[in-house]
């Protein structure tokens, strides 16, 4: 298996995986979604809430805030020595204490203060609740590691998708250079240069085949490689996109090894 990074920007990474089949590509996608741990608020203690929002709704909103995750410093509760009761190795406390005077105010995720400076909201601009004048909020929240298979709030990825690598071929003998394919292509893959049709940025092709439909029969063929996939991964901010790809590949390798060991023991 070979991985080539095509493009990376902030929380989004595009990469090419070669030498694998579709089952492996899908297993990698599902590992990123459901098996890779991330931190999220899981228990909330509402000490005071005079806002219009119900405690349950507030707890739900707190749970959905992506928290920056440090996989090295925290254990999964089921793997911790405390047996999931909650200790400093598997749990982080965040507090929120807000009170309004004469003016209303919106409470944002950056108002949460964390016991561990490394475990903070990935974005401070998430609105939680609007407080009217003279309202008060005192909350203690406990974050822990969890997996997407348990609850979607633990997913470190907001998008993970893959597509086949397109192969676009123009047959010069069947092409009459009408240029219709250039106009119809939504991704601007085709261009007309004098009396020849050429291709550019073919990785952007969405395999819609609009060019094939509008063209002379046999002039353009769209195919795809069977052993290469283009991935797009967008992180929630909990982990870096590189970390997501690296850790999920390791997890998948480990799960395959365990499955093989089990199959051999039968
Ligand atoms: Zn523990």
Boltz pocket constraint, residues with backbone or C-beta under 6 A from the ligand:
constraints:
  - pocket:
      binder: B
      contacts: [[A, 77], [A, 80], [A, 81], [A, 82], [A, 83], [A, 84], [A, 85], [A, 86], [A, 87], [A, 88], [A, 89], [A, 90], [A, 91]]
      max_distance: 6.0
